[in-house]
C-alpha cells in the first residue's frame, strides 16, 4: 500500500468514526485494518461496503 492510499484510508476512518485522535495503519489483511492510535492502543477496523466498523461491533 502506498502512502497516498494509506492516508486516504486513515482519513476515511477518522471522518466516519469521528475520532478525536490520530491513527496509523500497522497491517492490512483484506478488509481488516489494524491501526494504532496516538495513545498506543491497537484496534482492528473492518470495512463493510463504504463503512468502517470495529471488529467487536460485528460479532
C-alpha positions in Angstrom: 0.0 0.0 0.0 1.4 3.4 -1.0 1.4 6.4 1.3 -1.4 8.2 -0.6 -3.7 5.2 -0.3 -2.9 4.8 3.4 -3.6 8.5 4.0 -6.9 8.2 2.2 -8.0 5.2 4.3 -6.9 6.9 7.6 -8.9 10.0 6.6 -12.0 7.8 5.8 -11.8 6.0 9.1 -11.3 9.3 11.1 -14.2 11.0 9.3 -16.7 8.1 9.6 -15.8 7.3 13.2 -15.4 10.9 14.2 -12.1 10.2 16.0 -10.5 12.9 18.1 -7.1 11.3 18.0 -4.7 10.3 15.2 -4.2 6.7 14.0 -1.6 4.9 11.9 -2.1 1.7 9.9 0.0 -1.2 11.1 -1.3 -4.0 9.0 -3.9 -4.7 6.3 -5.4 -8.2 5.7 -8.1 -8.0 3.1 -10.8 -5.7 4.6 -9.3 -5.7 8.1 -7.1 -2.8 9.1 -5.1 -3.0 12.2 -4.4 0.5 13.5 -2.7 2.1 16.5 -3.8 5.4 17.9 -1.6 8.1 19.4 -2.3 6.7 22.9 -0.7 3.4 21.9 -3.9 1.3 21.8 -4.3 -1.1 18.9 -7.6 -1.9 17.3 -9.0 -3.6 14.2 -11.4 -1.9 11.8 -13.3 -3.9 9.2 -14.5 -2.3 6.0 -18.1 -3.4 5.1 -19.3 -1.6 1.9 -18.3 2.0 2.4 -18.3 1.9 6.2 -15.7 1.0 8.8 -16.6 -1.0 11.9 -14.6 -2.0 14.9 -14.1 -5.8 14.7 -16.0 -6.3 18.0 -19.1 -4.4 16.6 -19.6 -7.1 14.0 -19.8 -10.1 16.5 
